[in-house]
Amino acid sequence: MTRYIFITGGVVSSLGKGLASAALGALLQARGYKVRLRKLDPYLNVDPGTMSPYQHGEVYVTDDGAETDLDLGHYERFTGVAANQGDNITTGRIYQDILAKERRGDYLGATVQVIPHVTDAIKDFVLSGNEGIDFCLCEIGGTVGDIEGLPFFEAIRQLGNQLPRGNTCFIHLTLLPYIPSAGEMKTKPTQHSVKELRSIGIQPDILMCRCDRPIPEDERRKIALFCNVREHAVIEAADVDTIYDVPARYHAEGLDREVLATFGIADAPEPNLDVWSNITHAIREPEGDVTIAIVGKYTGLKDAYKSLMEALVHGGIANRVRVNLKWLESEIFETEDAAFYLEDVDGILVPGGFGERGSEGKIRAAEFARTRKVPYFGICFGMQMAVIEAARDLAGIEQASSTEFGPTNQPVVGLMTEWMRENQLEIRAANGDLGGTMRLGAYDAFLDEGSKIASIYGTTRISERHRHRYEVNMSYRELLEKAGMSFAGVSPDGLLPETIEFPDHPWFIGVQYHPELKSKPFAPHPLFRSFIEAALTQSRLV
């Protein structure tokens, strides 16, 4: 029978519930258990797909096309378990489903209410699809006390009573701030957070306390006493220099042992954490370093590029080097010389994005990389801008542009209105809804034999995750290939370009998909492995 672990948070947001959930999942997995991780988000958006990266951070896309919270990226990177549509739900999606049922008359005239209808829908989501799973970890977004989160807390409270005794565990992540002027760690925020949680009927079994220094024994005893938990259930969640040290640190603090004890499990095998030791060793003791410029438009919030940042770290692990990131807002290249900012970097990465703002700066970054022979990695929008740069500067199409920026006589990049997915034709209207209408999820691509990208993958057929509604126009393929650009990868029907490269460049690759979404510390994505290797070669040439 599946056991359920509910992870909640208090005091402030961004304490690291997602990372804690992922690390605990990895620890249970290392003990031989099968795990599943889910995220329950209280906001009213149906999914984060239409939210600004400044509001929400990265949108993580699954193989089956779900646009989800970035925490699902942590879950995948730490456990290797592929997430899907059923692993992230929001208040908006719950209400959408409930209202559709009400309009159909499914409730047979009943008054539709938060309790029981909304809470029942949340419980059904938590309990569904867990056949063969030993532990289902459910993270509740936001903090205890948030008004929009109350139905979720009520639902898990009910599950605590309805599931067989000993089949649930409640973990509460909270903050222990150190006040320099007082010279001491304060436990009151944690006490008040737990009081709020208990007031709605949930008694935490385990407290995870975020802190920047060790918890004194007196404070640990005080927390246990006032929060009604065992002293050894107060787990220190200290800051670390790399997130990949979190599983080992939490194991040393006894988190997984305490969780298993909550379920009455005393005979679980000890976890093998060698993989995490090897990863942290590679990060802490690199044999060199490279500097990668990320030329983006959301650089003010690093969470907008969370998977990208981690994939670059993974590429560094594979090459035993430290990857230093140089964040550059692409708009600066529209008024200033790109060389001033890029001449000291070993590689240039232009990530995905939407809209015209900063696009000309990304084009200039691609031009610099192409002409100066600096390794260039263009992802999604970054590939499109590289194609526009080549069309203008190599193929002589001076007005080359994207219809995303407005009407143009040379639509080198244009809006997709139809494409194939598993032998089914997907059709979109140019003026249709924005949410959930992009080309989303995993699609196959065929790579040319003898191409650089095929040699990197070691195969000519790949499957990668997509999130875009604009695509390079294949009508320009012949002109661009005559100018030296190779369309090395295309969709199975040959209609959509998936990858481009310059054969005469040391490393210049653009991809329409998002390879960062599949990279893991113990299995770095081959493109990031190769890109960092090329950057290392570049660093030795300078």
DAQUIRA-V914277 format. One record per residue. N is the residue number from 1. RES is the residue in one small letter. SS is DSSP state (H for helix, E for strand, C for the rest). PHI is phi in whole degrees, -180 to 180 (NA if undefined). Layout:
n=N res=RES ss=SS phi=PHI
n=N res=RES ss=SS phi=PHI
//
This chain:
n=1 res=m ss=C phi=NA
n=2 res=t ss=C phi=-70
n=3 res=r ss=E phi=-103
n=4 res=y ss=E phi=-119
n=5 res=i ss=E phi=-119
n=6 res=f ss=E phi=-109
n=7 res=i ss=E phi=-110
n=8 res=t ss=E phi=-119
n=9 res=g ss=E phi=-134
n=10 res=g ss=C phi=-143
n=11 res=v ss=C phi=76
n=12 res=v ss=C phi=-141
n=13 res=s ss=C phi=-82
n=14 res=s ss=C phi=63
n=15 res=l ss=C phi=-80
n=16 res=g ss=C phi=109
n=17 res=k ss=H phi=-62
n=18 res=g ss=H phi=-62
n=19 res=l ss=H phi=-68
n=20 res=a ss=H phi=-63
n=21 res=s ss=H phi=-63
n=22 res=a ss=H phi=-63
n=23 res=a ss=H phi=-65
n=24 res=l ss=H phi=-65
n=25 res=g ss=H phi=-59
n=26 res=a ss=H phi=-65
n=27 res=l ss=H phi=-67
n=28 res=l ss=H phi=-66
n=29 res=q ss=H phi=-64
n=30 res=a ss=H phi=-67
n=31 res=r ss=C phi=-91
n=32 res=g ss=C phi=101
n=33 res=y ss=C phi=-92
n=34 res=k ss=C phi=-96
n=35 res=v ss=E phi=-123
n=36 res=r ss=E phi=-139
n=37 res=l ss=E phi=-120
n=38 res=r ss=E phi=-135
n=39 res=k ss=E phi=-125
n=40 res=l ss=E phi=-111
n=41 res=d ss=E phi=-105
n=42 res=p ss=C phi=-79
n=43 res=y ss=C phi=-71
n=44 res=l ss=C phi=-84
n=45 res=n ss=C phi=-61
n=46 res=v ss=C phi=-65
n=47 res=d ss=C phi=-156
n=48 res=p ss=H phi=-80
n=49 res=g ss=H phi=-59
n=50 res=t ss=H phi=-101
n=51 res=m ss=C phi=-87
n=52 res=s ss=C phi=-65
n=53 res=p ss=H phi=-57
n=54 res=y ss=H phi=-71
n=55 res=q ss=H phi=-84
n=56 res=h ss=H phi=-127
n=57 res=g ss=C phi=84
n=58 res=e ss=C phi=-65
n=59 res=v ss=C phi=-97
n=60 res=y ss=E phi=-92
n=61 res=v ss=E phi=-109
n=62 res=t ss=C phi=-96
n=63 res=d ss=C phi=-58
n=64 res=d ss=C phi=-89
n=65 res=g ss=C phi=91
n=66 res=a ss=C phi=-79
n=67 res=e ss=E phi=-97
n=68 res=t ss=E phi=-130
n=69 res=d ss=C phi=-67
n=70 res=l ss=C phi=-64
n=71 res=d ss=H phi=-63
n=72 res=l ss=H phi=-66
n=73 res=g ss=H phi=-65
n=74 res=h ss=H phi=-59
n=75 res=y ss=H phi=-58
n=76 res=e ss=H phi=-68
n=77 res=r ss=H phi=-66
n=78 res=f ss=H phi=-91
n=79 res=t ss=H phi=-113
n=80 res=g ss=C phi=75
n=81 res=v ss=C phi=-85
n=82 res=a ss=C phi=-68
n=83 res=a ss=C phi=-79
n=84 res=n ss=C phi=-149
n=85 res=q ss=H phi=-54
n=86 res=g ss=H phi=-86
n=87 res=d ss=H phi=-109
n=88 res=n ss=E phi=-146
n=89 res=i ss=E phi=-137
n=90 res=t ss=E phi=-125
n=91 res=t ss=H phi=-58
n=92 res=g ss=H phi=-60
n=93 res=r ss=H phi=-69
n=94 res=i ss=H phi=-63
n=95 res=y ss=H phi=-66
n=96 res=q ss=H phi=-59
n=97 res=d ss=H phi=-68
n=98 res=i ss=H phi=-66
n=99 res=l ss=H phi=-67
n=100 res=a ss=H phi=-64
n=101 res=k ss=H phi=-65
n=102 res=e ss=H phi=-63
n=103 res=r ss=H phi=-67
n=104 res=r ss=H phi=-78
n=105 res=g ss=C phi=87
n=106 res=d ss=C phi=-65
n=107 res=y ss=C phi=-90
n=108 res=l ss=C phi=53
n=109 res=g ss=C phi=86
n=110 res=a ss=C phi=-70
n=111 res=t ss=C phi=-73
n=112 res=v ss=C phi=-86
n=113 res=q ss=C phi=-133
n=114 res=v ss=H phi=-60
n=115 res=i ss=H phi=-114
n=116 res=p ss=H phi=-104
n=117 res=h ss=H phi=-68
n=118 res=v ss=H phi=-68
n=119 res=t ss=H phi=-65
n=120 res=d ss=H phi=-65
n=121 res=a ss=H phi=-64
n=122 res=i ss=H phi=-66
n=123 res=k ss=H phi=-64
n=124 res=d ss=H phi=-61
n=125 res=f ss=H phi=-63
n=126 res=v ss=H phi=-63
n=127 res=l ss=H phi=-87
n=128 res=s ss=C phi=-81
n=129 res=g ss=C phi=70
n=130 res=n ss=C phi=-106
n=131 res=e ss=C phi=-62
n=132 res=g ss=C phi=81
n=133 res=i ss=C phi=-94
n=134 res=d ss=C phi=-80
n=135 res=f ss=E phi=-134
n=136 res=c ss=E phi=-109
n=137 res=l ss=E phi=-100
n=138 res=c ss=E phi=-119
n=139 res=e ss=E phi=-96
n=140 res=i ss=E phi=-98
n=141 res=g ss=C phi=-69
n=142 res=g ss=C phi=77
n=143 res=t ss=C phi=-126
n=144 res=v ss=C phi=-60
n=145 res=g ss=C phi=104
n=146 res=d ss=C phi=-64
n=147 res=i ss=H phi=-63
n=148 res=e ss=H phi=-73
n=149 res=g ss=H phi=-89
n=150 res=l ss=H phi=-58
n=151 res=p ss=H phi=-61
n=152 res=f ss=H phi=-71
n=153 res=f ss=H phi=-65
n=154 res=e ss=H phi=-65
n=155 res=a ss=H phi=-64
n=156 res=i ss=H phi=-73
n=157 res=r ss=H phi=-62
n=158 res=q ss=H phi=-63
n=159 res=l ss=H phi=-63
n=160 res=g ss=H phi=-60
n=161 res=n ss=H phi=-91
n=162 res=q ss=H phi=-84
n=163 res=l ss=C phi=-74
n=164 res=p ss=C phi=-55
n=165 res=r ss=C phi=-56
n=166 res=g ss=C phi=86
n=167 res=n ss=C phi=-109
n=168 res=t ss=E phi=-133
n=169 res=c ss=E phi=-141
n=170 res=f ss=E phi=-109
n=171 res=i ss=E phi=-114
n=172 res=h ss=E phi=-118
n=173 res=l ss=E phi=-99
n=174 res=t ss=E phi=-140
n=175 res=l ss=E phi=-117
n=176 res=l ss=C phi=-115
n=177 res=p ss=C phi=-79
n=178 res=y ss=E phi=-102
n=179 res=i ss=E phi=-100
n=180 res=p ss=C phi=-58
n=181 res=s ss=C phi=-66
n=182 res=a ss=C phi=-91
n=183 res=g ss=C phi=69
n=184 res=e ss=E phi=-152
n=185 res=m ss=E phi=-86
n=186 res=k ss=C phi=-107
n=187 res=t ss=C phi=-98
n=188 res=k ss=H phi=-59
n=189 res=p ss=H phi=-57
n=190 res=t ss=H phi=-67
n=191 res=q ss=H phi=-60
n=192 res=h ss=H phi=-67
n=193 res=s ss=H phi=-65
n=194 res=v ss=H phi=-67
n=195 res=k ss=H phi=-60
n=196 res=e ss=H phi=-63
n=197 res=l ss=H phi=-66
n=198 res=r ss=H phi=-68
n=199 res=s ss=H phi=-67
n=200 res=i ss=C phi=-102
n=201 res=g ss=C phi=98
n=202 res=i ss=C phi=-116
n=203 res=q ss=C phi=-101
n=204 res=p ss=C phi=-66
n=205 res=d ss=C phi=-86
n=206 res=i ss=E phi=-137
n=207 res=l ss=E phi=-112
n=208 res=m ss=E phi=-107
n=209 res=c ss=E phi=-109
n=210 res=r ss=E phi=-73
n=211 res=c ss=E phi=-156
n=212 res=d ss=C phi=-106
n=213 res=r ss=C phi=-159
n=214 res=p ss=C phi=-58
n=215 res=i ss=C phi=-85
n=216 res=p ss=C phi=-60
n=217 res=e ss=H phi=-60
n=218 res=d ss=H phi=-63
n=219 res=e ss=H phi=-68
n=220 res=r ss=H phi=-61
n=221 res=r ss=H phi=-65
n=222 res=k ss=H phi=-64
n=223 res=i ss=H phi=-62
n=224 res=a ss=H phi=-59
n=225 res=l ss=H phi=-65
n=226 res=f ss=H phi=-80
n=227 res=c ss=H phi=-105
n=228 res=n ss=C phi=62
n=229 res=v ss=C phi=-130
n=230 res=r ss=C phi=-69
n=231 res=e ss=H phi=-61
n=232 res=h ss=H phi=-77
n=233 res=a ss=H phi=-93
n=234 res=v ss=E phi=-92
n=235 res=i ss=E phi=-101
n=236 res=e ss=E phi=-77
n=237 res=a ss=E phi=-114
n=238 res=a ss=E phi=-81
n=239 res=d ss=C phi=-62
n=240 res=v ss=C phi=-130
n=241 res=d ss=C phi=-81
n=242 res=t ss=C phi=-146
n=243 res=i ss=H phi=-64
n=244 res=y ss=H phi=-79
n=245 res=d ss=H phi=-92
n=246 res=v ss=H phi=-63
n=247 res=p ss=H phi=-55
n=248 res=a ss=H phi=-66
n=249 res=r ss=H phi=-67
n=250 res=y ss=H phi=-69
n=251 res=h ss=H phi=-65
n=252 res=a ss=H phi=-62
n=253 res=e ss=H phi=-81
n=254 res=g ss=C phi=90
n=255 res=l ss=H phi=-60
n=256 res=d ss=H phi=-66
n=257 res=r ss=H phi=-64
n=258 res=e ss=H phi=-68
n=259 res=v ss=H phi=-63
n=260 res=l ss=H phi=-63
n=261 res=a ss=H phi=-65
n=262 res=t ss=H phi=-60
n=263 res=f ss=C phi=-90
n=264 res=g ss=C phi=76
n=265 res=i ss=C phi=-98
n=266 res=a ss=C phi=-119
n=267 res=d ss=C phi=-116
n=268 res=a ss=C phi=-71
n=269 res=p ss=C phi=-67
n=270 res=e ss=C phi=-68
n=271 res=p ss=C phi=-76
n=272 res=n ss=C phi=-96
n=273 res=l ss=C phi=-106
n=274 res=d ss=H phi=-60
n=275 res=v ss=H phi=-61
n=276 res=w ss=H phi=-74
n=277 res=s ss=H phi=-64
n=278 res=n ss=H phi=-66
n=279 res=i ss=H phi=-66
n=280 res=t ss=H phi=-67
n=281 res=h ss=H phi=-64
n=282 res=a ss=H phi=-64
n=283 res=i ss=H phi=-74
n=284 res=r ss=H phi=-83
n=285 res=e ss=C phi=-127
n=286 res=p ss=C phi=-72
n=287 res=e ss=C phi=-100
n=288 res=g ss=C phi=177
n=289 res=d ss=E phi=-152
n=290 res=v ss=E phi=-133
n=291 res=t ss=E phi=-117
n=292 res=i ss=E phi=-113
n=293 res=a ss=E phi=-88
n=294 res=i ss=E phi=-104
n=295 res=v ss=E phi=-99
n=296 res=g ss=E phi=-129
n=297 res=k ss=C phi=-122
n=298 res=y ss=C phi=-124
n=299 res=t ss=C phi=-68
n=300 res=g ss=C phi=-70
n=301 res=l ss=C phi=-132
n=302 res=k ss=H phi=-63
n=303 res=d ss=H phi=-64
n=304 res=a ss=H phi=-66
n=305 res=y ss=H phi=-124
n=306 res=k ss=H phi=-59
n=307 res=s ss=H phi=-65
n=308 res=l ss=H phi=-63
n=309 res=m ss=H phi=-59
n=310 res=e ss=H phi=-69
n=311 res=a ss=H phi=-64
n=312 res=l ss=H phi=-67
n=313 res=v ss=H phi=-61
n=314 res=h ss=H phi=-63
n=315 res=g ss=H phi=-62
n=316 res=g ss=H phi=-67
n=317 res=i ss=H phi=-60
n=318 res=a ss=H phi=-64
n=319 res=n ss=H phi=-105
n=320 res=r ss=C phi=58
n=321 res=v ss=C phi=-130
n=322 res=r ss=E phi=-87
n=323 res=v ss=E phi=-103
n=324 res=n ss=E phi=-92
n=325 res=l ss=E phi=-102
n=326 res=k ss=E phi=-112
n=327 res=w ss=E phi=-84
n=328 res=l ss=E phi=-131
n=329 res=e ss=E phi=-73
n=330 res=s ss=H phi=-62
n=331 res=e ss=H phi=-63
n=332 res=i ss=H phi=-66
n=333 res=f ss=H phi=-75
n=334 res=e ss=H phi=-81
n=335 res=t ss=C phi=-125
n=336 res=e ss=C phi=-127
n=337 res=d ss=C phi=-71
n=338 res=a ss=H phi=-61
n=339 res=a ss=H phi=-59
n=340 res=f ss=H phi=-60
n=341 res=y ss=H phi=-98
n=342 res=l ss=H phi=-111
n=343 res=e ss=C phi=-68
n=344 res=d ss=C phi=-104
n=345 res=v ss=C phi=-100
n=346 res=d ss=C phi=-100
n=347 res=g ss=E phi=-164
n=348 res=i ss=E phi=-126
n=349 res=l ss=E phi=-122
n=350 res=v ss=E phi=-112
n=351 res=p ss=C phi=-87
n=352 res=g ss=C phi=-69
n=353 res=g ss=C phi=175
n=354 res=f ss=C phi=-136
n=355 res=g ss=C phi=91
n=356 res=e ss=C phi=-77
n=357 res=r ss=C phi=-56
n=358 res=g ss=C phi=81
n=359 res=s ss=H phi=-66
n=360 res=e ss=H phi=-65
n=361 res=g ss=H phi=-66
n=362 res=k ss=H phi=-67
n=363 res=i ss=H phi=-63
n=364 res=r ss=H phi=-66
n=365 res=a ss=H phi=-65
n=366 res=a ss=H phi=-65
n=367 res=e ss=H phi=-62
n=368 res=f ss=H phi=-59
n=369 res=a ss=H phi=-64
n=370 res=r ss=H phi=-68
n=371 res=t ss=H phi=-78
n=372 res=r ss=H phi=-93
n=373 res=k ss=C phi=61
n=374 res=v ss=C phi=-93
n=375 res=p ss=E phi=-52
n=376 res=y ss=E phi=-129
n=377 res=f ss=E phi=-128
n=378 res=g ss=E phi=-106
n=379 res=i ss=E phi=-112
n=380 res=c ss=C phi=58
n=381 res=f ss=H phi=-58
n=382 res=g ss=H phi=-65
n=383 res=m ss=H phi=-71
n=384 res=q ss=H phi=-61
n=385 res=m ss=H phi=-68
n=386 res=a ss=H phi=-66
n=387 res=v ss=H phi=-68
n=388 res=i ss=H phi=-63
n=389 res=e ss=H phi=-62
n=390 res=a ss=H phi=-66
n=391 res=a ss=H phi=-62
n=392 res=r ss=H phi=-73
n=393 res=d ss=H phi=-92
n=394 res=l ss=C phi=-111
n=395 res=a ss=C phi=-92
n=396 res=g ss=C phi=76
n=397 res=i ss=C phi=-93
n=398 res=e ss=C phi=-61
n=399 res=q ss=C phi=-95
n=400 res=a ss=E phi=-56
n=401 res=s ss=E phi=-160
n=402 res=s ss=E phi=-120
n=403 res=t ss=H phi=-68
n=404 res=e ss=H phi=-63
n=405 res=f ss=H phi=-93
n=406 res=g ss=C phi=127
n=407 res=p ss=C phi=-58
n=408 res=t ss=C phi=-149
n=409 res=n ss=C phi=-81
n=410 res=q ss=E phi=-128
n=411 res=p ss=E phi=-79
n=412 res=v ss=E phi=-64
n=413 res=v ss=E phi=-122
n=414 res=g ss=E phi=-139
n=415 res=l ss=E phi=-73
n=416 res=m ss=C phi=-85
n=417 res=t ss=C phi=-117
n=418 res=e ss=E phi=-157
n=419 res=w ss=E phi=-162
n=420 res=m ss=E phi=-97
n=421 res=r ss=E phi=-136
n=422 res=e ss=C phi=51
n=423 res=n ss=C phi=66
n=424 res=q ss=E phi=-115
n=425 res=l ss=E phi=-83
n=426 res=e ss=E phi=-94
n=427 res=i ss=E phi=-123
n=428 res=r ss=C phi=-129
n=429 res=a ss=C phi=-93
n=430 res=a ss=C phi=-60
n=431 res=n ss=C phi=-107
n=432 res=g ss=C phi=-83
n=433 res=d ss=C phi=-61
n=434 res=l ss=C phi=-87
n=435 res=g ss=C phi=-71
n=436 res=g ss=C phi=69
n=437 res=t ss=C phi=-110
n=438 res=m ss=C phi=-77
n=439 res=r ss=E phi=-79
n=440 res=l ss=E phi=-118
n=441 res=g ss=E phi=96
n=442 res=a ss=E phi=-82
n=443 res=y ss=E phi=-133
n=444 res=d ss=E phi=-79
n=445 res=a ss=E phi=-145
n=446 res=f ss=E phi=-108
n=447 res=l ss=E phi=-106
n=448 res=d ss=C phi=-67
n=449 res=e ss=C phi=-64
n=450 res=g ss=C phi=88
n=451 res=s ss=C phi=-76
n=452 res=k ss=H phi=-63
n=453 res=i ss=H phi=-69
n=454 res=a ss=H phi=-66
n=455 res=s ss=H phi=-68
n=456 res=i ss=H phi=-69
n=457 res=y ss=H phi=-74
n=458 res=g ss=C phi=76
n=459 res=t ss=C phi=-159
n=460 res=t ss=C phi=-108
n=461 res=r ss=E phi=-129
n=462 res=i ss=E phi=-131
n=463 res=s ss=E phi=-133
n=464 res=e ss=E phi=-138
n=465 res=r ss=E phi=-90
n=466 res=h ss=E phi=-118
n=467 res=r ss=E phi=-159
n=468 res=h ss=E phi=-163
n=469 res=r ss=C phi=-125
n=470 res=y ss=E phi=-116
n=471 res=e ss=E phi=-147
n=472 res=v ss=E phi=-64
n=473 res=n ss=C phi=-78
n=474 res=m ss=H phi=-66
n=475 res=s ss=H phi=-63
n=476 res=y ss=H phi=-95
n=477 res=r ss=H phi=-58
n=478 res=e ss=H phi=-61
n=479 res=l ss=H phi=-63
n=480 res=l ss=H phi=-70
n=481 res=e ss=H phi=-70
n=482 res=k ss=H phi=-65
n=483 res=a ss=C phi=-82
n=484 res=g ss=C phi=114
n=485 res=m ss=E phi=-90
n=486 res=s ss=E phi=-108
n=487 res=f ss=E phi=-87
n=488 res=a ss=E phi=-79
n=489 res=g ss=E phi=-140
n=490 res=v ss=E phi=-137
n=491 res=s ss=C phi=-67
n=492 res=p ss=C phi=-55
n=493 res=d ss=C phi=-85
n=494 res=g ss=C phi=77
n=495 res=l ss=C phi=-95
n=496 res=l ss=C phi=-119
n=497 res=p ss=E phi=-73
n=498 res=e ss=E phi=-108
n=499 res=t ss=E phi=-143
n=500 res=i ss=E phi=-132
n=501 res=e ss=E phi=-159
n=502 res=f ss=E phi=-109
n=503 res=p ss=C phi=-60
n=504 res=d ss=C phi=-93
n=505 res=h ss=C phi=-107
n=506 res=p ss=C phi=-54
n=507 res=w ss=C phi=-166
n=508 res=f ss=E phi=-137
n=509 res=i ss=E phi=-132
n=510 res=g ss=E phi=-123
n=511 res=v ss=E phi=-131
n=512 res=q ss=C phi=-80
n=513 res=y ss=C phi=-98
n=514 res=h ss=C phi=-119
n=515 res=p ss=H phi=-65
n=516 res=e ss=H phi=-61
n=517 res=l ss=H phi=-72
n=518 res=k ss=H phi=-109
n=519 res=s ss=C phi=-82
n=520 res=k ss=E phi=-138
n=521 res=p ss=C phi=-62
n=522 res=f ss=C phi=-92
n=523 res=a ss=E phi=-150
n=524 res=p ss=C phi=-57
n=525 res=h ss=C phi=-65
n=526 res=p ss=H phi=-58
n=527 res=l ss=H phi=-69
n=528 res=f ss=H phi=-72
n=529 res=r ss=H phi=-60
n=530 res=s ss=H phi=-70
n=531 res=f ss=H phi=-62
n=532 res=i ss=H phi=-68
n=533 res=e ss=H phi=-62
n=534 res=a ss=H phi=-65
n=535 res=a ss=H phi=-65
n=536 res=l ss=H phi=-65
n=537 res=t ss=H phi=-62
n=538 res=q ss=H phi=-62
n=539 res=s ss=H phi=-63
n=540 res=r ss=H phi=-81
n=541 res=l ss=H phi=-85
n=542 res=v ss=C phi=-72
//
